[in-house]
Amino acid sequence: MSAPATGVRRVLVCDDEIQILRALRVVLREAGFEVITAQTAQDALDLVSVRPPDAAILDLVLPDGSGIDVCREIRTWSSMPILLLSAVGEEDEKVRALEAGADDYVVKPFSPRELVARLQAALRRAGQTTEDPVIVLGGLRVDLAARTVRRGEADIHLTPIEYGLLTQLVRNRGRLLTHRTLLTQVWGPEYADDTQTLRTHIANLRRKIEDPDPEAPRLIRTDPGVGYRIVD
């Protein structure tokens, strides 16, 4: 077998179901990745410690532990992108995974194209060594240095809270941020459970920054009961 080409990203996939490992190996190789596999939490941690990959895709339920535990352990020393896979779509599990440091949470069954797109988005974010002061998303222009927001030629006037929410979302564009994360970052830890306040301000922010055309795609996406992400 020939060695992978220089510059090919290595991805660890950990799942105890052989058929899923085989399917993901095919999907990811076709997308240009080198794939290494594991079936247990311990094997995953051993592989990561010996030769760290560029990213990891972990199943939530493993024979000897949890993908969340593996994620939490990796996060003690690495910021590599981590995606959690699960047949369980409960909100509490999604929140636990994201708060353990996962970059995204994908519920089975999933579209291979969606999984690859989310992995690539996470890798792009990880590769941003410097923050772009101007971010353009779907016609919206956010200048972080000048603290201005425009759509087309029109200035958009945001309250300090709305601007704080927008900057958190655009700095983590594509990534699902939990309610607790946004509330803690924008309001402070004492507001970590005030989800109704967050919903109200997100609704106001949407009215101001999104295209009023009802057929236009939405910039701010909701994962009910879990959080929000901004996408282009």
N, C-alpha and C positions, 0 to 999 in steps of 0.2 A: 504494500500500500504506500502510495506516495505521500510525502509530508505535506501538510497544508501550506498554502501560499503565505508568504510574508504579509502581515497586516490583517490576516483573517481573524475575526473575533472568536474567542473560545467561550462557549456557554456550557455550564453545568446544568443538566436536567436530572432531578431526583424524583422518582415516582416508583412505587412498589408494583405497579401493574406493567408487565412486560409489553403488552400491546400498545400502551400509551407511550412508553419509552421509544418503541420502534417507530411509531407514527411521528412523534416529535423529532426524532433524529432525522427522518426523511424530510419533514417540513423545514427544519432549520438548516439542514445541509443545502437544500434547494434554494434557500434564501441567502446562502453564502457563508454560513457559520460553521466553525468546527465544533463538534458536539462531544462532550464527555458525559457519562451517565453513572448514576448511583441508584440503589434501591432502598437504602436505609439512611437515617439521619447521621449515624456515625460514619458511614462511607462517604457521605457528602462532605462532612467536616474534614475528614482525612484528605480527600482530594483537593479541597479548597486550600488547606494549609500547606500541602506539598507544592502545588503549582496553581496559584490563584487564577481563576478564569476572569474574563471580562464582565460576566454577568451570570446570574443563577436563576433557574426556574424550579421552584420547589412545590411538591404536593403538600397539602395541609396535613393529611393523615399518613403517617409512616409507621412501619412495624415497630420501631423502637423509640418513637417520640413524635414530635409535631414539627411541621415545616416552620411554624412560628418560632419554636425554640431554636431551630437551626438559624433562622433569620436573625434572631436576637443575639446568638453567639457570634455570627459573622460580623454583625454591627459593632461588636466591641473592638474590632481592629480594621474593618474594611468598609468603604462606602460604595462598593460595587453595586450596580443595579440588581434588584431582587424582585422577581414576580412570584406570587403565591397562586397556586392552582387548587381548586376545590370543587367538589360536587355539592358542597354546602354553600347556600347563598345567604345565610342568616346575617343580618346586619352586625350583630355582636362579633361574629368571627371576622368580618371584613375590618371592623374597627380595630380589633386586636392585632390583626396582621399589619395594618398600616401603622399603628402606634408602636409595633415592634421594629419598624424600620423598613417594611416592604415598600417598594416603589409603586406597586400596582397589585390588584387582586383580580383574577380571572376565574369566572365560574364555568365549570364543565356542564354540558358540552359547549365548546367554544369554536369559533371560526379560526382556522389556521392563519388566515390573512390578518385577522384582528390581533392574534397573539404575536405574530411577527411585527406588526405595526407598533404594538405597545412596547415590545422589546427594543425595537429600533429607536423609539421615542425616548425611552429610559436611557439608552446608551448615548444618544445625542445630548441629553441633559447632563449626563456624567462627564461628557467631553468638553463642556463649556467651562474653560479655565478662567475666563474673565466674563463678567456680565455685560451683555450688550446694552448700552444706555438707551437705545431706541428699539422698541419691540412693536412689530406690526402684525396684527391678527385680524383677518377678515375685514379689512378696511379701517380698523381701529389702530391709532398710532399712540403709543404710550412712551413718552420721553422721561425716563427715570431720573436723569440728571437735572432736567429743567422742571420736573414735576408737573408736566402738562399732558393732557389727554385730548386727542382730536379725532373726529370722524370726517373724512374728506377735508373740507376747508373750515369746518365748524369746530370751535372750542367746546369741550364738554366740561362743565363745572361740577366737581364732585366735593362732597363733604370730606373732612379728614378721615372719618371712618370708612367711607366708600372708597377713597383713594388707598387707604391701608389694605382693604380687602383686595382691591384690584392688583396692587403690587405683589401681594402674596401669591395670587393666582397666576399672574404673568411670569413671575420669577420661577414658578414651578409648573409652567404650562405643559399640559398633557398629563400631569400627575394628579391623582385623586387625593385631595386634602380633606381630612376628617373635620367634622364640626368642631371638635375639641381643639384641633391644631389651629384652625382659623380664629376661634374665639380667644385662645391663649395668646397667639401672636399679635392680634389686633387690639383686643380689649384688655388682656392680662389674665393671669391664672384664676383670679377670683370670679371670672365670667365663664369658666370652662364648660359649664352645663347649660348656659343660657341660649339654647338652640332657637327659641322663638325670636329673640333679638337678631340673631344671625339671619334667619329666613327673611325677616322684614328688610334688612339692609341689602341682602342679595337681590331681593325683588326690586328695590329702588335702583340698585346698580344696573340691573338688567335693562330697566326702562331707559336709562340714560345712555348706555354704551352699545346696545344691540340695535341692529337694523330694524326699523319699525315694520318692514314688510313681513307679514305673517308667514310667507313662503321662504324667507331667508333662513339659513341654518343658524342655530343658536350658538353663541360663543361660550356661555357658561352652561355646563351640563350638570345635572343633578343625579347623584346616586342616592335614591331615597333612604332616609334614615342613617346615611353614612357621611356624606359630604359632597364637595363640589370640585370640578376641574374646569379649566378654560382650555378650549381647543380652537385651532384655526380651521 
